[in-house]
Amino acid sequence: MFKKFDWGHGIVLALGSFIAFILFMILIFPEGQQNADLVTDDYYTEELHYQQVIDAKNNADQLSEKPVYSQSSAGIQLTFPESIKPENSKVNFELFRTNNSNLDVKKELTLDSKNSILIPSKVLAPGSYTLKIKWQFKNKPNQFDYDVQWN
């Protein structure tokens, strides 16, 4: 009823299994993949300047008071303490959306009389963001990163 199983049958069975596995990876697996774009289009050039980002974060960590953010129906409010008021009252911020770069928000704004800026809710879509705040204080770059969940 069954033929004798020898090494030739084993090779055919191994090749058949390998071909079935490759076809599974090509035809079935891509259906479950998510968007895997690079974080930025200039990834390699930005990586060369990453030491500046590390220095800016270290400078910000050494500050006695830190900027804070709060959320309301109007948007995200960034407030700076009077002791670390940015030079020229200019603040760069970036709301970085990890799953869709079309929803990123990048701006440079000037602080109002209360040392704060408002990111309006009309430019925000519900989801998870990384809020990067960059400013100059005492001729040194500073940067804070916050994880923000906007509803």
Backbone torsions as a table, in degrees:
resi	resn	phi	psi	omega
1	MET	NA	-53.0	176.4
2	PHE	-100.2	140.2	175.3
3	LYS	-77.6	163.5	178.1
4	LYS	-70.3	131.4	-178.6
5	PHE	-87.5	114.4	179.2
6	ASP	-120.2	-174.2	-174.8
7	TRP	-64.0	-30.2	177.6
8	GLY	-63.5	-41.7	176.7
9	HIS	-65.3	-37.0	178.8
10	GLY	-63.7	-40.9	178.3
11	ILE	-64.5	-45.0	178.9
12	VAL	-62.3	-42.4	178.6
13	LEU	-64.6	-40.7	179.4
14	ALA	-66.4	-44.8	178.5
15	LEU	-64.6	-41.0	177.6
16	GLY	-62.1	-41.8	177.8
17	SER	-64.7	-41.9	179.8
18	PHE	-63.8	-43.8	179.0
19	ILE	-63.4	-41.6	177.6
20	ALA	-62.3	-41.2	178.6
21	PHE	-63.4	-44.9	179.7
22	ILE	-63.5	-43.0	177.7
23	LEU	-62.7	-38.0	175.9
24	PHE	-61.7	-45.6	-179.4
25	MET	-64.0	-35.6	-177.9
26	ILE	-78.5	-43.9	-171.2
27	LEU	-92.6	-35.6	-173.8
28	ILE	-98.9	-46.7	-173.3
29	PHE	-60.5	-40.2	-178.5
30	PRO	-60.9	-20.2	179.2
31	GLU	-62.9	-29.8	-178.4
32	GLY	-95.8	1.7	-177.9
33	GLN	-72.7	147.5	174.0
34	GLN	-104.5	171.6	179.5
35	ASN	-61.2	126.3	-177.5
36	ALA	-123.9	47.2	179.0
37	ASP	-72.1	160.4	173.4
38	LEU	-67.2	155.8	179.9
39	VAL	-61.4	-37.6	180.0
40	THR	-145.1	157.2	178.6
41	ASP	-70.0	-30.8	-179.6
42	ASP	-101.7	46.2	-173.8
43	TYR	-55.6	-47.6	-173.8
44	TYR	-72.0	-37.4	177.7
45	THR	-70.7	-36.1	177.9
46	GLU	-69.1	-31.0	178.4
47	GLU	-64.6	-33.7	179.0
48	LEU	-66.2	-26.1	-179.0
49	HIS	-101.6	14.1	-174.9
50	TYR	-69.2	-22.0	177.0
51	GLN	-61.6	-33.2	177.0
52	GLN	-64.6	-36.9	177.4
53	VAL	-66.9	-42.0	177.9
54	ILE	-61.5	-44.2	178.3
55	ASP	-62.6	-41.7	-179.9
56	ALA	-64.0	-40.4	178.4
57	LYS	-67.4	-38.4	177.1
58	ASN	-65.0	-40.6	176.9
59	ASN	-61.0	-42.7	-178.9
60	ALA	-68.1	-35.6	178.9
61	ASP	-65.6	-25.5	-178.5
62	GLN	-83.5	-6.9	179.4
63	LEU	-71.3	144.7	-180.0
64	SER	-73.2	-36.5	177.2
65	GLU	-119.5	149.5	-175.9
66	LYS	-125.0	150.8	175.5
67	PRO	-66.7	149.0	-179.8
68	VAL	-125.2	159.0	175.7
69	TYR	-125.4	152.7	174.5
70	SER	-140.9	155.8	-178.7
71	GLN	-114.4	141.8	173.6
72	SER	-146.4	-179.6	179.5
73	SER	-66.3	-21.6	179.2
74	ALA	-76.7	-26.7	-178.9
75	GLY	147.0	-155.8	179.3
76	ILE	-103.9	122.9	-178.3
77	GLN	-101.9	121.1	175.1
78	LEU	-101.3	126.8	-178.4
79	THR	-123.9	129.3	178.4
80	PHE	-104.0	137.2	173.4
81	PRO	-66.1	153.4	-179.3
82	GLU	-61.4	-30.1	-176.4
83	SER	-71.4	-18.9	179.8
84	ILE	-123.8	38.0	-179.3
85	LYS	-60.4	125.8	-178.5
86	PRO	-62.0	148.8	176.7
87	GLU	-64.1	139.8	-178.1
88	ASN	59.6	10.3	-179.8
89	SER	55.1	26.2	-179.7
90	LYS	-99.3	132.6	178.8
91	VAL	-132.0	126.9	172.5
92	ASN	-95.0	134.3	173.6
93	PHE	-133.8	153.8	176.9
94	GLU	-138.8	124.8	170.7
95	LEU	-98.8	108.3	-173.5
96	PHE	-100.7	120.0	179.3
97	ARG	-99.5	116.5	-173.1
98	THR	-69.3	-30.1	-174.8
99	ASN	-98.0	-5.1	-179.6
100	ASN	-158.7	103.9	-177.2
101	SER	-68.3	-15.8	176.9
102	ASN	-69.1	-17.7	-179.6
103	LEU	-97.7	4.2	177.0
104	ASP	-66.0	147.5	177.4
105	VAL	-127.8	122.4	178.4
106	LYS	-128.7	129.0	179.7
107	LYS	-154.2	160.0	167.5
108	GLU	-117.6	123.5	-177.6
109	LEU	-125.0	160.5	176.8
110	THR	-101.9	137.8	178.9
111	LEU	-65.6	147.0	175.9
112	ASP	-85.6	-171.0	-176.6
113	SER	-66.6	-18.0	179.6
114	LYS	-97.5	16.2	-177.4
115	ASN	56.4	43.0	-179.6
116	SER	-141.9	162.9	173.1
117	ILE	-134.3	153.9	-179.7
118	LEU	-118.1	126.2	171.9
119	ILE	-94.9	110.5	-172.5
120	PRO	-65.8	147.9	-177.4
121	SER	-67.5	-20.8	-177.7
122	LYS	-69.1	-18.2	178.0
123	VAL	-96.0	1.3	-176.8
124	LEU	-108.8	139.2	173.3
125	ALA	-109.7	148.1	179.8
126	PRO	-57.9	137.2	178.7
127	GLY	147.9	-169.5	-176.2
128	SER	-97.5	132.5	178.7
129	TYR	-127.7	158.7	164.9
130	THR	-110.6	119.2	-179.6
131	LEU	-94.2	117.2	178.8
132	LYS	-110.1	120.3	179.4
133	ILE	-110.4	126.3	-178.9
134	LYS	-128.0	135.3	177.8
135	TRP	-157.4	166.1	176.7
136	GLN	-103.4	135.1	176.4
137	PHE	-143.8	121.3	-175.8
138	LYS	55.1	45.9	179.1
139	ASN	57.9	24.8	176.1
140	LYS	-123.3	138.4	176.1
141	PRO	-73.2	143.7	177.7
142	ASN	-132.2	148.1	178.3
143	GLN	-151.9	135.9	171.8
144	PHE	-123.9	144.5	175.0
145	ASP	-119.9	132.1	177.1
146	TYR	-127.0	143.8	171.2
147	ASP	-90.3	126.3	-175.1
148	VAL	-124.3	132.7	174.8
149	GLN	-109.9	109.2	-179.4
150	TRP	-97.4	129.4	179.8
151	ASN	-107.2	NA	NA
